[in-house]
């Protein structure tokens, strides 16, 4: 059975990342000596320093990093018995909550069937529990 929503949807829901803050000019410039020519080019020394300074951009996290972050942050909330694994009921609670966020009007019977199928797919070792590793693999698709 195909998954009805993918890891990207799950990640988007669970890890609603704050927007990357951009450096913005301050509203009020500090008081200083008056500049007579605002269009004058910067001195050569300042231009050389600006060219030599590396750009400071943060690379976007990979899908694997996003999934790992989501699993690390959310898994403990659903691991009710704190044994490091999700039972079918614990897994179902998490997946049902996700499904309700993505499809609030989803048919309950279809959701239950999807969750059951998802648990079977996620439980790779058929231990009747889903570990963090299995959950990460499942969410990666």
C-alpha positions as CSV (number, residue, x, y, z in Angstrom):
1,X,0.0,0.0,0.0
2,X,1.4,3.4,-0.8
3,X,1.8,5.9,2.0
4,X,-0.9,8.5,1.9
5,X,1.5,11.3,2.9
6,X,5.3,11.3,2.8
7,X,8.0,12.1,5.2
8,X,8.2,15.7,3.8
9,X,4.6,16.2,5.0
10,X,5.4,14.8,8.4
11,X,8.6,16.8,8.7
12,X,6.7,20.0,7.8
13,X,4.1,19.4,10.4
14,X,6.3,18.3,13.2
15,X,9.3,20.5,12.7
16,X,7.7,23.8,11.9
17,X,11.1,25.4,11.7
18,X,11.3,29.1,12.5
19,X,12.2,31.2,9.6
20,X,15.9,31.8,9.2
21,X,16.6,35.2,10.7
22,X,18.1,37.7,8.3
23,X,20.3,40.5,9.5
24,X,18.3,43.6,8.9
25,X,19.6,47.2,9.2
26,X,18.6,48.8,12.4
27,X,15.9,51.4,12.3
28,X,18.0,54.1,13.8
29,X,21.6,54.5,12.7
30,X,24.1,55.3,15.5
31,X,25.0,59.0,15.8
32,X,28.4,59.7,14.2
33,X,30.2,62.2,12.1
34,X,28.2,63.6,9.2
35,X,29.0,62.1,5.9
36,X,29.3,64.7,3.1
37,X,29.2,62.4,0.1
38,X,26.9,59.4,0.6
39,X,27.7,58.1,-2.9
40,X,31.4,58.0,-2.4
41,X,33.0,54.5,-2.9
42,X,34.4,52.7,0.0
43,X,38.1,53.0,0.6
44,X,40.1,50.3,-1.2
45,X,41.1,48.7,2.1
46,X,37.5,48.2,3.2
47,X,36.7,46.7,-0.2
48,X,39.5,44.2,0.1
49,X,38.3,43.1,3.5
50,X,34.7,42.8,2.3
51,X,35.9,40.6,-0.6
52,X,38.1,38.4,1.6
53,X,35.3,37.7,4.2
54,X,33.6,34.4,3.5
55,X,29.9,34.3,3.1
56,X,28.2,33.1,6.2
57,X,25.3,31.1,5.1
58,X,23.9,28.0,6.9
59,X,23.4,25.1,4.6
60,X,19.9,23.6,4.5
61,X,19.7,20.4,6.5
62,X,19.4,17.2,4.5
63,X,16.2,15.1,4.5
64,X,18.0,12.6,6.7
65,X,19.0,15.3,9.2
66,X,15.4,16.7,9.2
67,X,13.9,13.2,9.9
68,X,16.5,12.5,12.6
69,X,15.7,15.8,14.3
70,X,11.9,15.1,14.2
71,X,12.3,11.6,15.5
72,X,14.7,12.8,18.3
73,X,12.4,15.5,19.4
74,X,9.0,13.8,19.0
75,X,9.7,10.1,19.7
76,X,10.0,10.6,23.5
77,X,6.6,12.3,23.6
78,X,4.9,9.2,22.2
79,X,7.0,6.6,24.0
80,X,4.7,6.3,26.9
81,X,6.5,3.5,28.7
82,X,9.9,5.1,28.0
83,X,11.4,1.9,26.8
84,X,12.9,3.4,23.6
85,X,10.4,1.7,21.4
86,X,6.8,2.5,20.2
87,X,4.1,-0.1,20.7
88,X,1.4,-0.3,18.1
89,X,-0.8,1.9,20.3
90,X,2.0,4.5,20.8
91,X,2.8,4.5,17.1
92,X,-0.9,4.8,16.3
93,X,-1.3,7.8,18.5
94,X,1.5,9.6,16.7
95,X,0.5,8.7,13.2
96,X,-3.2,9.5,13.9
97,X,-2.2,12.9,15.2
98,X,-0.2,13.6,12.1
99,X,-3.0,12.4,9.9
100,X,-5.5,14.6,11.6
101,X,-3.2,17.6,11.0
102,X,-2.8,16.9,7.3
103,X,-6.4,15.7,6.7
104,X,-8.7,16.9,9.4
105,X,-11.8,15.3,7.7
106,X,-10.1,12.0,7.0
107,X,-12.3,8.9,7.3
108,X,-11.6,7.3,10.7
109,X,-11.8,3.7,9.3
110,X,-9.4,4.6,6.5
111,X,-7.0,6.3,8.9
112,X,-7.1,3.2,11.2
113,X,-6.3,1.0,8.2
114,X,-3.5,3.3,7.1
115,X,-2.0,3.4,10.6
116,X,-2.1,-0.4,10.8
117,X,-0.4,-0.8,7.5
118,X,2.1,1.9,8.4
119,X,3.0,0.1,11.6
120,X,3.6,-3.1,9.7
121,X,5.8,-1.3,7.3
122,X,7.7,0.6,10.1
123,X,8.3,-2.5,12.2
124,X,11.0,-3.9,10.0
125,X,12.2,-6.5,12.4
126,X,8.6,-7.6,13.2
127,X,9.2,-7.2,17.0
128,X,5.8,-5.6,17.4
129,X,7.6,-2.4,18.4
130,X,9.1,0.4,16.4
131,X,12.5,1.7,17.4
132,X,13.9,5.1,16.7
133,X,16.0,3.7,13.8
134,X,12.9,1.9,12.3
135,X,10.9,5.1,12.7
136,X,13.6,7.1,10.9
137,X,13.8,4.6,8.1
138,X,10.0,4.6,7.8
139,X,9.8,8.4,7.6
140,X,12.6,8.5,5.0
141,X,10.4,6.4,2.7
